Amino acid sequence: MMPILSGLGALGKRSERFGQKGVGFSRRRNQEVDTHKAHVSIGGDCDFMEVWYYGCLRIASLGAFREVNMKASVCIDSVFRARDIAESLGVVKNAGFEAFEFWSWGDRDLGAIRKGRADLGLEIATFGAERHSLVDAAERDRFLKGLEASIEVAQGLSCPSLICLTGDEMEGISRDRQHTSLVAGLRAAVPLLENARVTLLLEPLNTLVDHKGYYLYSSREAFETISEVDSPYVKILYDIYHHQIMEGNLIQTITENIHAIGHFHAAGNPGRHELNIGEINYTNVLRAICELDYDGYFGLEYFPSGDVGEGLSAMRELCGILG
């Protein structure tokens, strides 16, 4: 699995084209990196924005960056919509990625997914478990049976984790009562997860733009839930796009809770397009995550604003997956 390279960050206000040096990040903090060398390593003259576009990572050969174990994954449902699975996975592989994920398994051709994975040497980072409410105690048995079936599929696909949603908030029932049901349901799932060695990823979503009525929208409650469940097999899927909408304060929240995060999702905001479109500075966010020695997946769950292949190539450079 190709690692993401740490050390993303500003190379300076302008490139050598403008007669100035920039500063890059390295294993030794505050080490200066001449951006003249940077533009040579990329190939040809380029200004600072061009260097940034290439993810600030092509100067890795200068020894200014250290390797980490974070791996990038492409969500084939958001990036390719209803495109053929084999074709989609071929594009993922050709773009330089080595892992993919998808939303649900019940309506998918699992044989085609298994074949594409094997033929191309790809990994499956995660996919969605059967959806049943965790905040409704009456749904507990259905949730556990669905989880058991999802775990069986995950094992068959050599997938290490499953995405879990809480379901919508229940009208007329206090949030305290729903939270109690959520924790109880996750605790009941732990023996199944431990036995299979599969991690369950609980995902908070935004309720302001995309998922009105969804129960779990607060990262604070999400991390409190993980603490109460207290199992290494139950963690948070931290979707940077959703949390930017609901809370912001991304880097501090990630840094303080990295031990409870088992997977990331990412998209630009507003619009949920490529990561280099919108208000989120993913260069800084990725750099911060790399500094934490996170070794899980970083899932690209965005909707392309233009050509799929060109977008994936740009994301490949941003994530630093160098072929």
ROZA-146513 format. One record per residue (C-alpha): x, y negated, z negated; residue in three letters. Coordinates in nm, 4 decimals. Layout:
# ROZA-146513
X	Y	Z	Ala
...
//
This chain:
# ROZA-146513
0.0000	0.0000	0.0000	Met
0.1444	-0.3331	0.1049	Met
0.1753	-0.5625	-0.2011	Pro
0.0650	-0.9204	-0.2107	Ile
0.3698	-1.1408	-0.2624	Leu
0.3695	-1.3838	-0.5497	Ser
0.5096	-1.7317	-0.5381	Gly
0.2303	-1.8936	-0.3414	Leu
0.2348	-2.2643	-0.3925	Gly
0.3218	-2.6010	-0.2528	Ala
0.6378	-2.6158	-0.0446	Leu
0.6515	-2.9932	-0.0802	Gly
0.4582	-3.2871	0.0563	Lys
0.6129	-3.2698	0.4002	Arg
0.8278	-3.0343	0.6012	Ser
1.1826	-3.0845	0.7256	Glu
1.0281	-3.2231	1.0433	Arg
0.9707	-3.5375	0.8383	Phe
1.3224	-3.5273	0.6941	Gly
1.2310	-3.4136	0.3426	Gln
1.2840	-3.0988	0.1388	Lys
1.0037	-2.9145	-0.0328	Gly
0.9971	-2.7156	-0.3520	Val
0.8891	-2.3531	-0.3617	Gly
0.8242	-2.1104	-0.6444	Phe
1.0657	-1.8295	-0.7220	Ser
1.1570	-1.5776	-0.9864	Arg
1.3608	-1.8558	-1.1405	Arg
1.1190	-2.1360	-1.2105	Arg
1.1876	-2.4741	-1.0494	Asn
1.4269	-2.3240	-0.7924	Gln
1.4262	-2.5452	-0.4847	Glu
1.3676	-2.3993	-0.1424	Val
1.4623	-2.6006	0.1652	Asp
1.1588	-2.6074	0.3945	Thr
1.3930	-2.6375	0.6922	His
1.4789	-2.2732	0.6243	Lys
1.1106	-2.2040	0.5746	Ala
1.0127	-2.3277	0.9193	His
1.2963	-2.1340	1.0791	Val
1.1796	-1.8123	0.9112	Ser
0.8304	-1.8659	1.0447	Ile
0.9629	-1.9360	1.3886	Gly
0.9896	-2.2852	1.5332	Gly
0.9158	-2.6302	1.4044	Asp
0.6036	-2.6742	1.1973	Cys
0.4715	-2.9316	0.9586	Asp
0.3733	-2.8618	0.6023	Phe
0.0113	-2.7766	0.6795	Met
0.1266	-2.5152	0.9269	Glu
0.3515	-2.3669	0.6614	Val
0.0561	-2.3637	0.4206	Trp
-0.1642	-2.1971	0.6794	Tyr
0.0817	-1.9105	0.6996	Tyr
0.0208	-1.8571	0.3327	Gly
0.3447	-2.0162	0.2119	Cys
0.4776	-1.6625	0.2280	Leu
0.6865	-1.6164	0.5383	Arg
0.9906	-1.7335	0.3453	Ile
0.9815	-1.4129	0.1435	Ala
1.2935	-1.2976	0.3287	Ser
1.4843	-1.5771	0.1541	Leu
1.4342	-1.3931	-0.1749	Gly
1.2245	-1.6727	-0.3197	Ala
0.9253	-1.4530	-0.3973	Phe
0.8809	-1.1424	-0.6050	Arg
0.6642	-0.8476	-0.5150	Glu
0.3613	-0.7640	-0.7251	Val
0.1158	-0.4786	-0.7071	Asn
-0.2050	-0.6648	-0.6258	Met
-0.3599	-0.5224	-0.3091	Lys
-0.5995	-0.6821	-0.0623	Ala
-0.9230	-0.5157	0.0464	Ser
-1.1681	-0.6160	0.3216	Val
-1.5426	-0.5940	0.2596	Cys
-1.6655	-0.4479	0.5872	Ile
-2.0300	-0.5364	0.5180	Asp
-1.9757	-0.9102	0.4888	Ser
-1.6969	-0.9439	0.7449	Val
-1.8439	-0.7184	1.0153	Phe
-2.2162	-0.7211	0.9336	Arg
-2.3756	-0.4296	1.1248	Ala
-2.0758	-0.3536	1.3472	Arg
-1.9775	0.0081	1.4143	Asp
-1.7801	0.1572	1.1242	Ile
-1.4989	0.3055	1.3314	Ala
-1.4570	-0.0198	1.5236	Glu
-1.4629	-0.2266	1.2037	Ser
-1.2028	-0.0123	1.0321	Leu
-0.9830	-0.0300	1.3409	Gly
-0.9887	-0.4094	1.3223	Val
-0.9073	-0.3966	0.9501	Val
-0.6070	-0.1739	1.0160	Lys
-0.4860	-0.3759	1.3145	Asn
-0.5033	-0.6947	1.1068	Ala
-0.2546	-0.5431	0.8642	Gly
-0.4831	-0.4463	0.5768	Phe
-0.4680	-0.1063	0.4128	Glu
-0.7900	-0.0980	0.2106	Ala
-1.1586	-0.1699	0.2566	Phe
-1.4805	-0.1694	0.0566	Glu
-1.8541	-0.1748	0.1184	Phe
-2.1758	-0.2595	-0.0639	Trp
-2.3821	0.0578	-0.0917	Ser
-2.3566	0.4249	-0.0004	Trp
-2.7131	0.5527	0.0179	Gly
-2.7789	0.4076	0.3624	Asp
-2.4311	0.4690	0.5076	Arg
-2.2806	0.7334	0.7339	Asp
-2.0382	0.8674	0.4751	Leu
-1.8938	1.1097	0.7263	Gly
-1.7918	0.8216	0.9528	Ala
-1.6422	0.6351	0.6581	Ile
-1.4494	0.9425	0.5475	Arg
-1.3219	1.0060	0.9000	Lys
-1.2206	0.6435	0.9562	Gly
-1.0396	0.6362	0.6249	Arg
-0.8457	0.9523	0.7055	Ala
-0.7716	0.8712	1.0700	Asp
-0.6336	0.5252	0.9916	Leu
-0.4686	0.6003	0.6596	Gly
-0.6819	0.3446	0.4762	Leu
-0.7846	0.3371	0.1116	Glu
-1.1345	0.2694	-0.0192	Ile
-1.1067	0.0117	-0.2959	Ala
-1.4642	0.0211	-0.4238	Thr
-1.8298	0.0344	-0.3248	Phe
-2.1656	-0.0217	-0.4894	Gly
-2.3270	0.2307	-0.7212	Ala
-2.6998	0.3011	-0.7014	Glu
-2.8912	-0.0016	-0.8234	Arg
-3.1098	0.0345	-1.1297	His
-3.1737	-0.2258	-1.3977	Ser
-2.9409	-0.2236	-1.6940	Leu
-3.1366	-0.4892	-1.8823	Val
-3.4547	-0.2799	-1.8802	Asp
-3.4158	0.0044	-2.1314	Ala
-3.6927	0.1965	-1.9533	Ala
-3.4614	0.2247	-1.6495	Glu
-3.1742	0.3821	-1.8473	Arg
-3.2241	0.7403	-1.7317	Asp
-3.2561	0.6348	-1.3677	Arg
-2.9418	0.4257	-1.4003	Phe
-2.7412	0.7166	-1.5417	Leu
-2.8671	0.9651	-1.2832	Lys
-2.7876	0.7180	-1.0062	Gly
-2.4450	0.6579	-1.1520	Leu
-2.3767	1.0292	-1.1673	Glu
-2.4637	1.0621	-0.7977	Ala
-2.2488	0.7584	-0.7131	Ser
-1.9529	0.8998	-0.9045	Ile
-1.9779	1.2206	-0.7039	Glu
-1.9624	1.0192	-0.3808	Val
-1.6688	0.8144	-0.5122	Ala
-1.4741	1.1283	-0.5938	Gln
-1.5441	1.2649	-0.2469	Gly
-1.4054	0.9454	-0.0946	Leu
-1.1086	0.9211	-0.3359	Ser
-1.2432	0.5840	-0.4484	Cys
-1.1265	0.4631	-0.7922	Pro
-1.4182	0.2366	-0.8838	Ser
-1.7849	0.1528	-0.8409	Leu
-1.9581	-0.1863	-0.8427	Ile
-2.2445	-0.2209	-1.0888	Cys
-2.5164	-0.4880	-1.0951	Leu
-2.7316	-0.5658	-1.3978	Thr
-3.0575	-0.6293	-1.2157	Gly
-3.2745	-0.9382	-1.2513	Asp
-3.3651	-1.1099	-1.5757	Glu
-3.6927	-0.9802	-1.7202	Met
-3.9695	-1.2299	-1.7811	Glu
-4.1106	-1.2403	-2.1315	Gly
-3.8175	-1.0469	-2.2818	Ile
-3.5509	-1.2301	-2.4816	Ser
-3.1996	-1.2403	-2.3418	Arg
-3.0721	-1.0908	-2.6678	Asp
-3.2884	-0.7843	-2.6136	Arg
-3.1801	-0.7563	-2.2507	Gln
-2.8156	-0.7940	-2.3509	His
-2.8554	-0.5134	-2.6033	Thr
-2.9965	-0.2897	-2.3302	Ser
-2.7100	-0.3837	-2.0978	Leu
-2.4453	-0.2881	-2.3529	Val
-2.6255	0.0329	-2.4485	Ala
-2.6531	0.1388	-2.0849	Gly
-2.2856	0.0796	-2.0187	Leu
-2.1865	0.2658	-2.3335	Arg
-2.4006	0.5594	-2.2230	Ala
-2.2157	0.5573	-1.8907	Ala
-1.8680	0.5775	-2.0448	Val
-1.8532	0.9596	-2.0858	Pro
-1.9428	1.0064	-1.7175	Leu
-1.6788	0.7555	-1.6121	Leu
-1.4088	0.8941	-1.8383	Glu
-1.4681	1.2489	-1.7202	Asn
-1.4442	1.1426	-1.3542	Ala
-1.1698	0.8837	-1.4121	Arg
-1.3740	0.6264	-1.2197	Val
-1.3973	0.2638	-1.3308	Thr
-1.7298	0.0809	-1.3354	Leu
-1.7082	-0.2830	-1.2258	Leu
-1.9801	-0.5035	-1.3734	Leu
-2.0405	-0.8037	-1.1476	Glu
-2.1787	-1.1422	-1.2527	Pro
-2.3371	-1.3370	-0.9645	Leu
-2.4336	-1.6981	-0.9049	Asn
-2.7991	-1.7872	-0.9516	Thr
-2.7832	-2.1361	-0.8005	Leu
-2.7282	-2.0451	-0.4348	Val
-2.7487	-1.6745	-0.3590	Asp
-2.9077	-1.4675	-0.6368	His
-3.1816	-1.6591	-0.8150	Lys
-3.3196	-1.4597	-1.1058	Gly
-3.0173	-1.2323	-1.1510	Tyr
-2.9474	-1.1610	-1.5178	Tyr
-2.5696	-1.1839	-1.5521	Leu
-2.4381	-1.5197	-1.4308	Tyr
-2.2094	-1.6213	-1.7179	Ser
-1.8479	-1.5064	-1.7314	Ser
-1.8559	-1.5595	-2.1082	Arg
-2.1393	-1.3095	-2.1536	Glu
-1.9760	-1.0753	-1.9039	Ala
-1.6483	-1.0609	-2.0950	Phe
-1.8320	-1.0345	-2.4278	Glu
-2.0165	-0.7347	-2.2836	Thr
-1.6920	-0.5661	-2.1834	Ile
-1.5550	-0.6250	-2.5330	Ser
-1.8632	-0.4670	-2.6893	Glu
-1.8522	-0.1629	-2.4619	Val
-1.4800	-0.1274	-2.5367	Asp
-1.3767	0.1208	-2.2677	Ser
-1.0954	0.0975	-2.0109	Pro
-1.3406	0.2481	-1.7637	Tyr
-1.5792	-0.0496	-1.7751	Val
-1.4427	-0.3807	-1.6473	Lys
-1.5548	-0.6995	-1.4737	Ile
-1.5614	-0.7647	-1.1031	Leu
-1.4670	-1.1322	-1.1066	Tyr
-1.6039	-1.2954	-0.7932	Asp
-1.4215	-1.6246	-0.7530	Ile
-1.6860	-1.7632	-0.5173	Tyr
-1.9720	-1.6951	-0.7611	His
-1.7860	-1.8343	-1.0617	His
-1.6805	-2.1477	-0.8804	Gln
-2.0487	-2.2199	-0.8206	Ile
-2.1573	-2.1436	-1.1768	Met
-1.8643	-2.2622	-1.3868	Glu
-1.5420	-2.3571	-1.2128	Gly
-1.2413	-2.3443	-1.4476	Asn
-1.1224	-2.0438	-1.2492	Leu
-0.7553	-2.0104	-1.3371	Ile
-0.7981	-2.0566	-1.7112	Gln
-1.0850	-1.8061	-1.7240	Thr
-0.8924	-1.5502	-1.5196	Ile
-0.5763	-1.5964	-1.7244	Thr
-0.7526	-1.5567	-2.0579	Glu
-0.9478	-1.2493	-1.9491	Asn
-0.7249	-1.0658	-1.7021	Ile
-0.7199	-0.7583	-1.9279	His
-1.0938	-0.7179	-1.8693	Ala
-1.0891	-0.7743	-1.4912	Ile
-1.0785	-0.4662	-1.2713	Gly
-1.1390	-0.6213	-0.9286	His
-1.1658	-0.9606	-0.7605	Phe
-1.3921	-1.0843	-0.4825	His
-1.3189	-1.4024	-0.2927	Ala
-1.4731	-1.6366	-0.0377	Ala
-1.4581	-2.0069	0.0369	Gly
-1.7085	-2.2422	-0.1201	Asn
-1.9348	-2.3918	-0.0010	Pro
-2.0505	-2.1614	0.2775	Gly
-1.8956	-1.8308	0.1651	Arg
-1.6619	-1.8286	0.4639	His
-1.2869	-1.7681	0.4929	Glu
-1.0781	-1.8512	0.1868	Leu
-0.9013	-2.1417	0.3565	Asn
-1.2342	-2.3190	0.4131	Ile
-1.3843	-2.5220	0.1296	Gly
-1.2958	-2.6601	-0.2108	Glu
-1.1219	-2.3655	-0.3781	Ile
-0.7427	-2.3797	-0.3713	Asn
-0.6765	-2.0092	-0.3206	Tyr
-0.3031	-2.0675	-0.2962	Thr
-0.3031	-2.1729	-0.6612	Asn
-0.5550	-1.9090	-0.7687	Val
-0.3568	-1.6265	-0.6087	Leu
-0.0342	-1.7586	-0.7513	Arg
-0.1861	-1.7591	-1.1003	Ala
-0.3134	-1.4026	-1.0632	Ile
0.0263	-1.2851	-0.9394	Cys
0.1907	-1.4341	-1.2459	Glu
-0.0312	-1.2110	-1.4606	Leu
0.1003	-0.8894	-1.3024	Asp
-0.2505	-0.7823	-1.2042	Tyr
-0.2299	-0.4505	-1.0184	Asp
-0.5854	-0.4066	-0.8899	Gly
-0.7574	-0.5048	-0.5666	Tyr
-0.8351	-0.8523	-0.4356	Phe
-1.1473	-0.8104	-0.2222	Gly
-1.2158	-1.0386	0.0731	Leu
-1.5940	-1.0661	0.0681	Glu
-1.6608	-1.3560	0.3013	Tyr
-1.8808	-1.4200	0.6050	Phe
-1.6725	-1.5225	0.9074	Pro
-1.7172	-1.8753	1.0348	Ser
-1.5771	-1.7825	1.3761	Gly
-1.3865	-1.5029	1.5434	Asp
-1.3559	-1.2041	1.3079	Val
-1.0068	-1.1036	1.4189	Gly
-0.8644	-1.4535	1.3919	Glu
-1.0186	-1.4956	1.0483	Gly
-0.8719	-1.1691	0.9238	Leu
-0.5306	-1.2647	1.0588	Ser
-0.5444	-1.5918	0.8656	Ala
-0.6528	-1.4053	0.5518	Met
-0.3708	-1.1569	0.6005	Arg
-0.1191	-1.4387	0.5987	Glu
-0.2800	-1.6082	0.2998	Leu
-0.2614	-1.2849	0.1012	Cys
0.0953	-1.2287	0.2098	Gly
0.0507	-0.8818	0.3557	Ile
0.3495	-0.8764	0.5842	Leu
0.3787	-0.6183	0.8583	Gly
//
